[in-house]
Amino acid sequence: MWTSEDQYMVLDYCSRNMVQVLELDTSDKFPGRILDGHKNLLIMTMLQNHENKTVEMIVSCPMESDRTRWVEAVTPRSSDNPDERIYEEWDCPQVQAIHPYVGKQADELSLEVSDVVNVLKKMSDGWYHGERIRDQERGWFPGRFTVEISSTHVRARNLRQRYRLLAISGSLLDELKKEKERFEKEIRKKDRRRTLTIMEVISSQTQAIS
């Protein structure tokens, strides 16, 4: 939260790769929770904050460009090349060498067993480009000489999948609840009509007897 020109009050925080943002263009995308008069809205989700909780908040940006910059700041880049996958330095998988590899070209990265590498790019032919952690050397290497290991990237990826599943489950439960309410409403209508018909029969029989 901004308090002055050069000071901020921290209300919550998490790692950069634990943040998801979604632009909200109209209030009907999030009914009942957006106040009139706010603009340039986005929903910010901390998949795991400093208390290991998932937190959602709605942010109103002063300008549209501010919202765009927020989105770009926490959204990993994507490649136009279908055979290439790129990763940000702040959200990249890590692999560990299980076999030694000696680079054959100047742009290749030699590996010793147990070397850990931050993967910045993956190609469909199985070659990776990354940075060796022990000396920050970068280069290409065959992915088959390595295995992916646990990292903040893996943790964030699992949390994103869990969040999507929970969102889908929540939407499904809402639809089932609405369908149940519609069904029960129809049953009540039929019961009222049935009661009315029985009363009409009783009334007509009473009139016939009298």
C-alpha positions as CSV (number, residue, x, y, z in Angstrom):
1,M,0.0,0.0,0.0
2,W,1.4,3.4,-1.0
3,T,1.7,5.9,1.9
4,S,3.9,8.6,0.5
5,E,6.0,9.5,-2.5
6,D,8.9,7.1,-1.6
7,Q,7.4,4.9,1.2
8,Y,5.2,1.9,1.1
9,M,3.4,-0.2,3.7
10,V,3.7,-3.9,3.0
11,L,0.4,-5.7,3.6
12,D,1.3,-9.1,2.2
13,Y,4.1,-10.6,0.1
14,C,5.2,-13.7,-1.8
15,S,7.6,-14.9,-4.4
16,R,7.2,-13.4,-7.8
17,N,6.4,-16.8,-9.4
18,M,3.6,-17.3,-6.9
19,V,1.6,-14.5,-8.3
20,Q,-1.2,-14.7,-10.9
21,V,-3.0,-11.8,-12.3
22,L,-6.1,-11.5,-14.5
23,E,-7.5,-8.4,-16.0
24,L,-11.1,-7.6,-15.2
25,D,-12.8,-5.5,-17.9
26,T,-16.4,-5.6,-16.7
27,S,-17.9,-6.1,-13.3
28,D,-20.0,-9.0,-14.4
29,K,-16.9,-11.1,-14.5
30,F,-16.7,-10.9,-10.7
31,P,-20.3,-10.1,-9.6
32,G,-21.1,-8.6,-6.3
33,R,-17.5,-7.8,-5.4
34,I,-16.6,-4.8,-7.6
35,L,-17.7,-1.3,-6.5
36,D,-18.9,1.1,-9.1
37,G,-16.4,3.8,-10.0
38,H,-13.3,1.7,-10.0
39,K,-11.4,1.2,-13.2
40,N,-8.5,-0.7,-14.7
41,L,-9.2,-3.6,-12.4
42,L,-7.3,-6.9,-12.1
43,I,-7.6,-9.8,-9.7
44,M,-4.3,-10.7,-8.1
45,T,-3.9,-14.2,-6.6
46,M,-1.0,-15.0,-4.3
47,L,-0.8,-18.8,-4.6
48,Q,1.2,-19.0,-1.5
49,N,1.9,-15.9,0.6
50,H,4.3,-15.5,3.5
51,E,1.8,-17.4,5.7
52,N,1.6,-20.2,3.2
53,K,-2.0,-19.2,2.3
54,T,-3.7,-18.5,-1.0
55,V,-5.0,-15.0,-1.1
56,E,-7.1,-13.2,-3.7
57,M,-7.4,-9.4,-4.0
58,I,-8.9,-7.0,-6.5
59,V,-6.6,-4.1,-7.5
60,S,-7.7,-0.9,-9.1
61,C,-4.9,0.8,-11.1
62,P,-4.7,4.5,-11.7
63,M,-4.0,4.1,-15.4
64,E,-4.5,1.3,-18.0
65,S,-0.8,1.3,-18.6
66,D,-0.2,0.6,-14.9
67,R,-2.4,-2.5,-15.1
68,T,-0.6,-3.7,-18.2
69,R,2.8,-3.3,-16.5
70,W,1.5,-5.3,-13.5
71,V,0.4,-8.1,-15.8
72,E,3.7,-8.1,-17.7
73,A,5.8,-8.0,-14.5
74,V,4.4,-11.4,-13.2
75,T,3.5,-13.2,-16.5
76,P,6.3,-15.4,-17.9
77,R,7.1,-14.8,-21.6
78,S,6.0,-17.2,-24.2
79,S,7.6,-18.1,-27.5
80,D,6.1,-17.8,-31.0
81,N,8.1,-20.8,-32.0
82,P,6.0,-24.0,-31.2
83,D,9.3,-26.0,-30.9
84,E,10.7,-23.7,-28.2
85,R,9.7,-23.1,-24.6
86,I,11.3,-20.3,-22.7
87,Y,11.5,-19.5,-19.0
88,E,12.1,-16.5,-16.9
89,E,15.1,-16.4,-14.5
90,W,12.7,-15.9,-11.6
91,D,10.6,-18.9,-12.6
92,C,12.6,-21.6,-14.3
93,P,13.0,-25.3,-13.8
94,Q,16.1,-26.8,-12.3
95,V,17.8,-30.0,-13.5
96,Q,20.7,-32.0,-12.1
97,A,23.2,-33.9,-14.2
98,I,23.1,-37.6,-13.8
99,H,25.7,-38.3,-16.5
100,P,28.8,-36.2,-17.4
101,Y,28.7,-34.4,-20.7
102,V,31.6,-32.7,-22.5
103,G,30.5,-29.8,-24.8
104,K,31.5,-30.3,-28.4
105,Q,30.7,-26.8,-29.6
106,A,31.7,-23.4,-28.2
107,D,28.1,-22.6,-27.2
108,E,27.6,-25.9,-25.4
109,L,27.7,-26.4,-21.6
110,S,29.8,-29.2,-20.1
111,L,28.3,-31.0,-17.2
112,E,29.7,-33.0,-14.3
113,V,27.6,-35.4,-12.3
114,S,25.5,-33.5,-9.7
115,D,25.8,-30.2,-11.5
116,V,22.6,-28.1,-11.1
117,V,21.4,-26.0,-14.0
118,N,18.7,-23.4,-14.2
119,V,16.9,-24.1,-17.5
120,L,16.0,-21.0,-19.5
121,K,15.0,-22.6,-22.7
122,K,13.8,-26.0,-23.9
123,M,13.7,-27.2,-27.5
124,S,11.5,-30.0,-28.9
125,D,14.6,-32.0,-30.0
126,G,15.5,-32.4,-26.3
127,W,18.2,-29.8,-26.0
128,Y,18.2,-27.3,-23.2
129,H,19.8,-23.9,-22.7
130,G,20.6,-22.9,-19.1
131,E,22.9,-21.5,-16.5
132,R,25.2,-23.8,-14.4
133,I,24.7,-22.6,-10.8
134,R,28.2,-23.2,-9.5
135,D,29.8,-20.7,-11.9
136,Q,26.9,-19.0,-13.8
137,E,28.2,-20.3,-17.1
138,R,25.6,-20.6,-19.8
139,G,25.2,-22.9,-22.8
140,W,23.3,-25.7,-24.5
141,F,23.3,-29.3,-23.3
142,P,21.2,-32.4,-24.0
143,G,18.4,-32.8,-21.5
144,R,18.7,-36.6,-21.4
145,F,21.8,-36.2,-19.3
146,T,19.8,-34.6,-16.5
147,V,16.7,-35.0,-14.4
148,E,14.4,-32.3,-13.1
149,I,14.7,-31.6,-9.4
150,S,12.4,-30.0,-6.8
151,S,12.5,-26.2,-7.0
152,T,10.3,-23.1,-6.5
153,H,9.3,-23.4,-10.1
154,V,7.9,-26.9,-9.5
155,R,6.2,-25.7,-6.4
156,A,4.6,-22.8,-8.2
157,R,3.5,-25.0,-11.1
158,N,1.8,-27.5,-8.7
159,L,0.0,-24.7,-6.9
160,R,-1.2,-23.2,-10.2
161,Q,-2.6,-26.6,-11.2
162,R,-4.3,-27.0,-7.8
163,Y,-5.7,-23.5,-8.0
164,R,-7.2,-24.1,-11.5
165,L,-8.7,-27.4,-10.3
166,L,-10.3,-25.7,-7.3
167,A,-11.6,-22.9,-9.5
168,I,-13.1,-25.5,-11.9
169,S,-14.5,-27.5,-9.0
170,G,-16.0,-24.3,-7.5
171,S,-17.7,-23.4,-10.8
172,L,-19.0,-27.0,-11.2
173,L,-20.4,-27.0,-7.7
174,D,-22.1,-23.6,-8.3
175,E,-23.7,-25.0,-11.5
176,L,-24.9,-28.2,-9.7
177,K,-26.3,-26.0,-6.9
178,K,-28.2,-23.9,-9.4
179,E,-29.5,-27.0,-11.2
180,K,-30.7,-28.4,-7.9
181,E,-32.5,-25.2,-7.0
182,R,-34.2,-25.2,-10.4
183,F,-35.2,-28.8,-10.0
184,E,-36.6,-28.2,-6.5
185,K,-38.5,-25.1,-7.8
186,E,-40.1,-27.2,-10.5
187,I,-41.1,-29.9,-7.9
188,R,-42.7,-27.3,-5.7
189,K,-44.7,-25.9,-8.7
190,K,-45.9,-29.4,-9.5
191,D,-46.9,-30.1,-5.9
192,R,-48.9,-26.8,-5.8
193,R,-50.6,-27.7,-9.1
194,R,-51.4,-31.2,-7.7
195,T,-52.8,-29.9,-4.5
196,L,-54.9,-27.4,-6.4
197,T,-56.3,-30.2,-8.6
198,I,-57.2,-32.4,-5.6
199,M,-58.9,-29.5,-3.9
200,E,-60.9,-28.8,-7.1
201,V,-62.0,-32.5,-7.2
202,I,-63.1,-32.4,-3.6
203,S,-64.9,-29.2,-4.1
204,S,-66.8,-30.5,-7.1
205,Q,-67.8,-33.7,-5.3
206,T,-69.0,-31.7,-2.4
207,Q,-71.2,-29.5,-4.7
208,A,-72.6,-32.6,-6.4
209,I,-73.6,-34.2,-3.1
210,S,-75.3,-31.1,-1.9
